[in-house]
Amino acid sequence: MRRMEIPLVSVRGPAAQDLASRRPVLDRVPLVSTVTQPALRLSHLTVAVPGRVLVAGGDLQVAGGEVVVMLGRSGSGKTSLINVAAGIVRPRAGVVAVAGEEISSASGSARARHRLRHIGLVFQFAELLPELTVSENVALPLLLAGAARDDATVAAHVALDRVGLSGYGEQWPELVSGGEAQRAAIARAIAPGPALVLADEPTGALDEENSRAVGSLFREIAAATGCGILVGTHDPVIAAFADRTIRIEQARLVV
């Protein structure tokens, strides 16, 4: 296997505890608990793809520490709405604000910088880079955002511990199970201490047992970090762990 060189240090045991006590990256950044704005605010939102309006005039708020599950059939617009909320694409109309900062009118580069600082993303498949160990995958967003190497490493190990993968950091992605890989992907999303986590069909490739584990994990993460979590899914299993559910029906966001 060809190695991708990532300048990380390996930190474990007392050394990791010392670094964590000096600069506990994950635990010191529960952003939502320090601001009065919602984790996510969508106002008068219209989301469209060529030839079709997916959401028309939608309004939604996700508070810090809240898990909101957005239900809808395949093709209803869940993924497109999540991409808009993440600042990956612009809405046709309306306002998107994350942690109090309006991003819908910002440039693509500004939205990308904001996303690195404030938004964690989880997809249907874990999308772990095979050239990196599990901990290197988790640390990568912090390095891209400019974090110091030791901070990125500590945050990765803290996040892996939070999702029940303590001791898995040096594993290669191909050697972990599907459920473990998805938990590592969740660790990657929360390692920078985002205000908002957006998850697009995060249990679509998992069995019911692992789906329940992911739902429970989202509840624990929201409570522990104060981040808001919005999950787009057609899986009723994960909906059982939500504070509330919403739906996309006939191009309307039903809150």
Phi, psi and omega in degrees: 000130179283128181274136169268123185281114176240125186283072177252153171256152179265121184233122179218171172057220184301324180297317178295320180295323179294314178298319181296324180288329179282315183217074181287087193305309185292312186288341182269001183233055169278081195305319187295326182290349181254001179234159181268349182279156174296157174299319179220135174226122175246127183231125176051043189278133171238123180244130184218152169242164182309120176085002184205134172267125182266320177224130182239117173066036184278146176231137181201141169233139173239120183276161172299135181080006183253141174251118179244127178254126179258113182263149177175151180293166176301132181086003183282344179116007182300311182296318180297319179294320178296320178298323177291315179298328180280350184079014177288320174229158178272148173286160174293324178205162176102181186239136172240124178230133178238125182053037176085357181254122180284125184243349188293335180258002183283162177291165179300319180292323178293320178295323179295318178295318179297319180298317179299324183280324196236351187232131171254139183241136176231133184246178180299319177252150189297328178057040174281137179288124186292340181280352182245149172291171180301313182293325177293322175300316183292324182283341189305314180300326179293319178295320178296330179276358176097013179291152174294154184299316182292322177296318180297320181293314179298315180299321179298315181290324177295317180294320178296320177297321182297329181262012176082023181242032175301131181093355180265359189301325183268004177287152170275144182307326182291348183260359178255158181286170178299318179294320178293320179298320180290324175295323176296322177296323176293319176301318178299322181291324186266348185303321179284358183072054185288158172284332188220135171246128177247125183237124183252106182049053187292345179250010184297335181252014185245157174281177186297320181298314179289329176297317178296322178297320179293317178300315179296321180296319177300318178298315181295318182295315180301317181292321186282325187254342182081007179281155172270146182231127174242122182246125172261124186200161166247011184268112180291342180299312184287336179297335181295343182261005184277151168290325174202159178241149174231169182222152166254117181224122176050050177066019178239139175269109184263107185265000000 
